[in-house]
Amino acid sequence: MFYYTYILKSKKDGKIYTGYTKDLRKRLDQHNKGLSTYTKGRGPFILIYYEGCLLEDKARSRELFLKSGMGKRYLKNRLGASYL
């Protein structure tokens, strides 16, 4: 089983959201249906980045890293400024 760390971008306001899950398709659907407290009312979303991890704690660690200043710089270099 994989755990996924993911980045979503709101088509509505352009803001990004970082999270982790074990079912990426289901979680994206939940975000787009407004079933997530943190993203409710900001959808629809597009998936712009994800990583797979074998362990849940590693996926959570990656989520925390990608939310940090160094993680944001990493994503900017990896994806380009236009995605963020």
N, C-alpha and C positions, 0 to 999 in steps of 0.2 A: 504494500500500500504506500502511496505517496502522499505527502502533504505539500501544499502549494502556497508560496508567498506570491502575492499578486499586486499589481498596480492598475487601478481603474481611473479613467478620466471622464468627467461629467461632460456630456454634450451640451448641457444647459448653461453651466457657468465656467467650464474649463478647469475646474479644480480637480486635484487628484486625491485618491484614497488608497491607502496601503493596508493590506490585511493578509491573513493566512487561513487556509481551509483544507479539508481533506477531499472535498468534492467541488472542484472549481466551476464546473458548468452550473451546478445547482446554486452555488453562492452568487454567481453573476446574475442568474435569474432572480434570486431574492433581492439583490440590489436594484435591479431594473423594475421590479414590482413594488418597490417601496417598503419592503419587509425588514430592512435593516435600520435600526435607530439612528446610526451615525450618518447615513446617506439618504434617508427618507426625504423626498421632495427635491432632490438634486439630480435625479435621473432624467433621461436614460444615460447609461454608461457604456463605454467601450473598454475592452481589455487591452492595455498597451504593453504589458510586460508580465511575465510570470517565471518562477523558478520551481523546480521540483526537489523535494528533500525526502529522504527515507525516514527521518525521525521528526516527530512533532516539535520537540524543543529546538531543533535546528531551524525549522521553518519559522518559529516564533522569534528566534534570534535574528534571522535574516530580516523579518518584518521590522524589528526594532532598529537594526542597522540601517535599513533603507529609509527610515523616518529621520535618522540623524543627519547632521550636516555633511559628514563624510559620505553617507549613503546617498544623499541627494546629489552630491558631486559625482559619485559613481554612476548614477542613473543618467545624469546630464551628459557625461562622457559616452556612456553606452548607447543611449537612445537619441541624443541630440536635444538641443534646447527647445526645439519646436514641439516636442512631445510633452514637455513639462511646463 
